[in-house]
Amino acid sequence: MFSVSGFRLLSSGPSNWFMNSIAFWTFLLLGCMCIGGFFMFRKFLKVLPKADGKSKLDWQNYWVERSRPLWSDEMKAFLDQLVQPVPGPFRDIAKHSIAAEIGKIAVESDAPAVTREHCIKGYIVATPRRDNKFLVSFLEKNGIDYSPYRHLLK
């Protein structure tokens, strides 16, 4: 049992159950607001313009729109398979950022269409290293050779 500014917390008496519940909900809501604020701040940083005057989100939208005619239905389905392990609420955002990187690679290489090679390379470049183990297991399961990209996986 301890006290905070005169209130006895975690007491076993029935008269303190209300104060204990207020303290619990205060800490819970404060924790949730901190977590939400962290993600909002990260989103805010993505919207800030860089030295070239465009933000990270502006560049992502640019590369997605520029590469839109290069995407076939087969490559869209392949991208859907790649982002499958991402939790549902975040899947669309992850798919958009990965598609932007894939589109950038395809456009910069003057490719007539997005290929599996572009998708694999774009996925590796766009995702954090902790997701590479999923990619390797996915490619091995589907019998896709990823040896040209081993240097990117390290």
VMD Tcl script that draws the C-alpha trace (Angstrom):
set ca {
  {0.00 0.00 0.00}
  {1.30 3.47 -0.86}
  {-0.14 6.94 -1.01}
  {-0.06 9.63 -3.66}
  {-0.77 13.19 -2.48}
  {-2.80 12.05 0.48}
  {-4.83 9.31 -1.26}
  {-4.32 5.74 -0.24}
  {-4.02 3.57 -3.33}
  {-4.38 -0.19 -3.52}
  {-6.10 -0.32 -0.18}
  {-8.33 -3.24 0.57}
  {-11.14 -1.13 2.02}
  {-14.41 -0.81 0.09}
  {-14.37 2.98 0.41}
  {-11.26 3.30 -1.77}
  {-12.40 1.25 -4.77}
  {-13.54 4.41 -6.56}
  {-10.19 6.17 -6.07}
  {-8.35 3.06 -7.20}
  {-10.45 2.85 -10.37}
  {-9.84 6.55 -11.12}
  {-6.08 6.04 -10.69}
  {-6.17 2.97 -12.94}
  {-8.10 4.72 -15.72}
  {-5.89 7.81 -15.43}
  {-2.75 5.77 -16.04}
  {-4.42 3.73 -18.79}
  {-5.67 6.79 -20.68}
  {-2.37 8.61 -20.23}
  {-0.53 5.59 -21.64}
  {-2.89 5.36 -24.63}
  {-2.50 9.07 -25.35}
  {1.30 8.74 -25.26}
  {1.23 5.82 -27.70}
  {-1.18 7.64 -30.04}
  {0.89 10.81 -29.81}
  {4.00 8.90 -30.79}
  {2.36 7.60 -33.99}
  {0.86 10.99 -34.80}
  {4.29 12.60 -34.40}
  {5.81 10.03 -36.78}
  {3.12 10.83 -39.34}
  {3.77 14.55 -38.84}
  {7.47 14.03 -39.59}
  {6.58 12.32 -42.89}
  {4.55 15.35 -43.96}
  {7.32 17.87 -43.32}
  {9.00 19.03 -46.54}
  {12.58 18.00 -47.20}
  {15.30 20.13 -48.79}
  {13.73 19.68 -52.24}
  {10.39 21.07 -51.05}
  {8.48 17.77 -51.14}
  {7.67 15.55 -48.21}
  {8.15 11.79 -48.00}
  {4.42 11.30 -48.63}
  {4.54 13.59 -51.68}
  {7.34 11.48 -53.17}
  {5.46 8.27 -52.42}
  {2.36 9.58 -54.21}
  {4.51 10.77 -57.12}
  {6.14 7.37 -57.66}
  {2.86 5.47 -57.29}
  {1.13 7.68 -59.88}
  {4.11 7.66 -62.24}
  {4.35 3.86 -62.20}
  {0.60 3.13 -62.25}
  {0.54 2.11 -65.96}
  {3.45 -0.30 -65.40}
  {1.58 -2.51 -62.93}
  {-0.09 -5.69 -64.17}
  {-2.77 -7.58 -62.26}
  {-0.28 -10.38 -61.60}
  {2.22 -8.01 -59.95}
  {-0.54 -6.36 -57.90}
  {-1.49 -9.82 -56.62}
  {2.18 -10.56 -55.87}
  {2.43 -7.33 -53.87}
  {-0.73 -8.30 -51.97}
  {0.95 -11.60 -51.04}
  {4.08 -9.79 -49.89}
  {2.19 -7.48 -47.51}
  {-0.01 -10.26 -46.12}
  {1.81 -10.53 -42.74}
  {1.31 -6.82 -42.01}
  {-1.55 -6.30 -39.53}
  {-4.81 -5.30 -41.22}
  {-5.07 -1.68 -40.02}
  {-1.56 -0.91 -41.31}
  {-1.62 -3.01 -44.49}
  {-2.82 -0.28 -46.88}
  {-0.19 2.19 -45.68}
  {2.57 -0.42 -45.92}
  {1.38 -1.48 -49.37}
  {1.40 2.13 -50.58}
  {4.94 2.83 -49.36}
  {6.27 -0.46 -50.76}
  {4.49 0.14 -54.09}
  {6.07 3.60 -54.24}
  {9.56 2.12 -53.84}
  {8.85 -0.59 -56.40}
  {7.51 2.02 -58.82}
  {10.57 4.19 -58.30}
  {12.89 1.28 -59.08}
  {10.88 0.31 -62.18}
  {10.66 3.86 -63.55}
  {14.32 4.63 -62.92}
  {15.36 1.46 -64.73}
  {13.15 2.40 -67.74}
  {11.32 -0.92 -67.50}
  {8.25 -1.43 -69.70}
  {6.45 -3.12 -66.78}
  {6.89 -3.93 -63.11}
  {8.43 -7.39 -62.68}
  {8.93 -9.76 -59.76}
  {12.53 -8.59 -59.55}
  {11.35 -5.01 -59.06}
  {8.88 -6.18 -56.40}
  {11.48 -8.16 -54.46}
  {14.08 -5.41 -54.60}
  {11.51 -2.72 -53.71}
  {10.20 -4.76 -50.79}
  {13.70 -5.22 -49.39}
  {14.55 -1.52 -49.74}
  {11.20 -0.24 -48.40}
  {10.83 -2.47 -45.35}
  {12.83 -2.65 -42.13}
  {15.38 -5.44 -41.77}
  {13.20 -7.31 -39.28}
  {10.76 -8.09 -42.13}
  {13.43 -9.69 -44.31}
  {13.06 -13.09 -42.62}
  {9.41 -13.22 -43.74}
  {10.42 -12.33 -47.28}
  {13.09 -15.05 -47.37}
  {10.67 -17.69 -46.06}
  {7.98 -16.54 -48.52}
  {10.38 -16.71 -51.48}
  {11.74 -20.11 -50.44}
  {8.21 -21.47 -49.97}
  {7.26 -20.33 -53.48}
  {10.52 -21.50 -55.08}
  {11.65 -18.01 -56.12}
  {15.40 -17.44 -56.42}
  {16.50 -14.48 -54.30}
  {20.27 -14.93 -54.62}
  {20.73 -11.69 -56.64}
  {19.37 -9.76 -53.62}
  {21.38 -11.38 -50.82}
  {23.58 -8.29 -50.57}
  {20.48 -6.19 -49.81}
  {19.30 -8.60 -47.12}
  {22.43 -8.18 -44.95}
}
mol new
graphics top color blue
foreach p $ca { graphics top sphere $p radius 0.5 }
foreach p [lrange $ca 0 end-1] q [lrange $ca 1 end] { graphics top cylinder $p $q radius 0.2 }
display resetview
